[in-house]
Amino acid sequence: MKDKISLVGGGLVGSMLSILLAKKGYPVEVFEARPDMRKSNSYAGRSINLAMSHRGWKAIEMAGIKEKIDEVAIPMYGRMIHDMEGNQTFQPYSIHNDAIYSVSRSGLNQALMQIAEDLGVDFHFENKCIGADLDSNELTFQLSDGSQKKVKTNISIGTDGAASELRYAMQRKGRFNFRQDFIEHGYKEISIPANADGSFKLEKNALHIWPRKDFMLIALANPEGNFTCTLFFDMEGPLSFESVNTREKAKDFFEKYFPNIPELAPDYLDQYENNPVGILGIVRCAPWNYKKTLLLGDASHAIVPFYGQGMNSGFEDCTALLEMMEEIGEDWNTLIPEIAKKRKPNADAIADLALYNFIEMRDKTADPRFILQKKMEGEIQKRHPEKWIPLYSMVSFSHIPYAEAWRIGQAHNEFMQEFLDLPNIENRWNDADVVELIDQKLANTIF
Ligand SMILES: Cc1cc2nc3c(=O)[nH]c(=O)nc-3n(C[C@H](O)[C@H](O)[C@H](O)COP(=O)(O)OP(=O)(O)OC[C@H]3O[C@@H](n4cnc5c(N)ncnc54)[C@H](O)[C@@H]3O)c2cc1C
């Protein structure tokens, strides 16, 4: 009989992991603080939809629900940039027509729970973990009627998100590094409804961005024909959620910076007034393990959402654990510290990358030098596909470890600067002499 594994948190990562472990023959139980979302349809309290990319799809395939998710996932082949005048320009994500996919957070979570339950995973809803004795592996839960229960287990995994209770228990053990940083920006969601006939009001196969340097609006399509927009905006300051605090100010703000929104979402002022502002933070900690307890997903590495990789990296934790079980066996005394050690540098890298991508999205996508750099890099990739994979593709369309992708991406950026500084480069970037210079340098460079 295999060890019992108790997962605290039945969100995206917990539900995914429960499937993969159940498929390996483990008795798995999941304790989730909220009610069963398949019955109550409770809104997860965060983004309505998410961008899923290669790393996420790998886990979806391993879980055996690719076909089901495929049916509702909407491919986005690039960014659609909306300028201040309302013009739209499409920037593809890759030269190979690769896409990231818009999926419903609750739809995905519910599908994962269902598959898990069908595989025999035991879900306990409205069981909020309020403490853990990590030495004896005993978890304490508060139930909806206010009573408490204690559960003994063999292995516990904290997939209980950014405010993890199991992480808190580790903190109290000493020699545990923990850091939480909030960024200045918060977010608010606003929905663009479908046309009367159910069709989309914007191109559905793109991730829409209104980049405005210090803030930005993005929009992802939903299968129902509507779009979910997210405004990322300073929490405080002269132009912020704090200062844009009346309908009149919001009207002026949207008409100036997002001129097509009033027409696309006629009730945008009601939504701006009524929808909550979410906060955005980064959690870094180490080690992710103590004895027979492990943290995965946001519990160990919550990141800002600008690379669309939070869930993807959490799903990669799950597939990496399964792969490690194949490689080194299923002795959890070894497995737990090894997976924690292996994933940590990659989690740090994607945390940095996510912050970097915020600057790229809100600012650089409208910067002519950046646009030119991307065009030139696309051409280099076409000439040398084996030697040059752009950073966005490494992160979103490959399984190259995040830390490696980040290192190579920084080297690429450095490589490009001298060519971008050439006089009149905007008009001769694809001329034979420039191409030759680039290719010569590339031949002598190892990334
Ligand atoms: C605005 C926004 C947009 C995002 N967009 C993307 C995107 O496009 N792509 C992407 O990959 N990622 C995205 N993310 C990140 C993504 O949402 C998270 O990385 C992902 O949800 C992490 O999953 P998780 O299961 O680790 O944690 P969570 O989703 O937070 O799930 C944790 C679960 O644990 C439960 N829980 C918490 N405490 C307890 C307790 N004490 N006892 C029992 N249960 C408990 C919670 O109820 C919850 O169900 C976005 C995040 C935000 C905020």
The ligand as a Tripos MOL2 file, in Angstrom:
@<TRIPOS>MOLECULE
LIG
   53    58     1     0     0
SMALL
NO_CHARGES

@<TRIPOS>ATOM
      1 C1         -5.1580   38.7580  -12.1370 C.3       1 LIG1
      2 C2         -4.4350   37.4460  -12.2860 C.ar      1 LIG1
      3 C3         -4.2660   36.9140  -13.5450 C.ar      1 LIG1
      4 C4         -3.5800   35.7090  -13.7160 C.ar      1 LIG1
      5 N1         -3.3860   35.2280  -14.9820 N.ar      1 LIG1
      6 C5         -2.6770   34.0900  -15.1520 C.ar      1 LIG1
      7 C6         -2.4660   33.5780  -16.4760 C.ar      1 LIG1
      8 O1         -2.9140   34.1650  -17.4750 O.2       1 LIG1
      9 N2         -1.7600   32.4230  -16.6140 N.ar      1 LIG1
     10 C7         -1.2490   31.7530  -15.5350 C.ar      1 LIG1
     11 O2         -0.5850   30.7140  -15.7290 O.2       1 LIG1
     12 N3         -1.4330   32.2160  -14.2830 N.ar      1 LIG1
     13 C8         -2.1260   33.3470  -14.0650 C.ar      1 LIG1
     14 N4         -2.3350   33.8360  -12.7980 N.ar      1 LIG1
     15 C9         -1.7340   33.0930  -11.6590 C.3       1 LIG1
     16 C10        -2.6040   31.9520  -11.2140 C.3       1 LIG1
     17 O3         -3.8740   32.4150  -10.8780 O.3       1 LIG1
     18 C11        -1.9730   31.2550  -10.0170 C.3       1 LIG1
     19 O4         -0.6140   31.0300  -10.2280 O.3       1 LIG1
     20 C12        -2.6660   29.9220   -9.7530 C.3       1 LIG1
     21 O5         -4.0090   30.1450   -9.4350 O.3       1 LIG1
     22 C13        -1.9620   29.1720   -8.6330 C.3       1 LIG1
     23 O6         -2.6700   28.0190   -8.3350 O.3       1 LIG1
     24 P1         -2.5750   27.3690   -6.8910 P.3       1 LIG1
     25 O7         -3.4660   26.1910   -6.9360 O.co2     1 LIG1
     26 O8         -1.1620   27.2260   -6.4910 O.co2     1 LIG1
     27 O9         -3.1710   28.4850   -5.9080 O.3       1 LIG1
     28 P2         -4.6640   29.0250   -5.8490 P.3       1 LIG1
     29 O10        -5.2500   29.1190   -7.1940 O.co2     1 LIG1
     30 O11        -4.5930   30.2470   -5.0120 O.co2     1 LIG1
     31 O12        -5.4520   27.8920   -5.0620 O.3       1 LIG1
     32 C14        -5.2610   27.6890   -3.6830 C.3       1 LIG1
     33 C15        -6.4470   26.9230   -3.1500 C.3       1 LIG1
     34 O13        -6.2170   26.6400   -1.7920 O.3       1 LIG1
     35 C16        -7.3650   26.9580   -1.0360 C.3       1 LIG1
     36 N5         -6.9010   27.3040    0.3150 N.ar      1 LIG1
     37 C17        -6.2640   28.4310    0.7010 C.ar      1 LIG1
     38 N6         -5.9830   28.3860    2.0070 N.ar      1 LIG1
     39 C18        -6.4610   27.2070    2.4550 C.ar      1 LIG1
     40 C19        -6.4780   26.5860    3.7310 C.ar      1 LIG1
     41 N7         -5.9370   27.1830    4.7890 N.pl3     1 LIG1
     42 N8         -7.0500   25.3780    3.8470 N.ar      1 LIG1
     43 C20        -7.5840   24.7510    2.7610 C.ar      1 LIG1
     44 N9         -7.6120   25.2980    1.5510 N.ar      1 LIG1
     45 C21        -7.0480   26.5130    1.3840 C.ar      1 LIG1
     46 C22        -8.0100   28.1030   -1.7660 C.3       1 LIG1
     47 O14        -9.3720   28.2140   -1.4580 O.3       1 LIG1
     48 C23        -7.7530   27.7090   -3.2100 C.3       1 LIG1
     49 O15        -8.7570   26.8950   -3.7310 O.3       1 LIG1
     50 C24        -3.0450   35.0200  -12.5890 C.ar      1 LIG1
     51 C25        -3.2220   35.5510  -11.3120 C.ar      1 LIG1
     52 C26        -3.9140   36.7620  -11.1580 C.ar      1 LIG1
     53 C27        -4.0590   37.3180   -9.7790 C.3       1 LIG1
@<TRIPOS>BOND
     1     1     2 1
     2     2     3 ar
     3     2    52 ar
     4     3     4 ar
     5     4     5 ar
     6     4    50 ar
     7     5     6 ar
     8     6     7 ar
     9     6    13 1
    10     7     8 2
    11     7     9 ar
    12     9    10 ar
    13    10    11 2
    14    10    12 ar
    15    12    13 ar
    16    13    14 ar
    17    14    15 1
    18    14    50 ar
    19    15    16 1
    20    16    17 1
    21    16    18 1
    22    18    19 1
    23    18    20 1
    24    20    21 1
    25    20    22 1
    26    22    23 1
    27    23    24 1
    28    24    25 2
    29    24    26 1
    30    24    27 1
    31    27    28 1
    32    28    29 2
    33    28    30 1
    34    28    31 1
    35    31    32 1
    36    32    33 1
    37    33    34 1
    38    33    48 1
    39    34    35 1
    40    35    36 1
    41    35    46 1
    42    36    37 ar
    43    36    45 ar
    44    37    38 ar
    45    38    39 ar
    46    39    40 ar
    47    39    45 ar
    48    40    41 1
    49    40    42 ar
    50    42    43 ar
    51    43    44 ar
    52    44    45 ar
    53    46    47 1
    54    46    48 1
    55    48    49 1
    56    50    51 ar
    57    51    52 ar
    58    52    53 1
@<TRIPOS>SUBSTRUCTURE
     1 LIG1         1 GROUP 0 **** ****
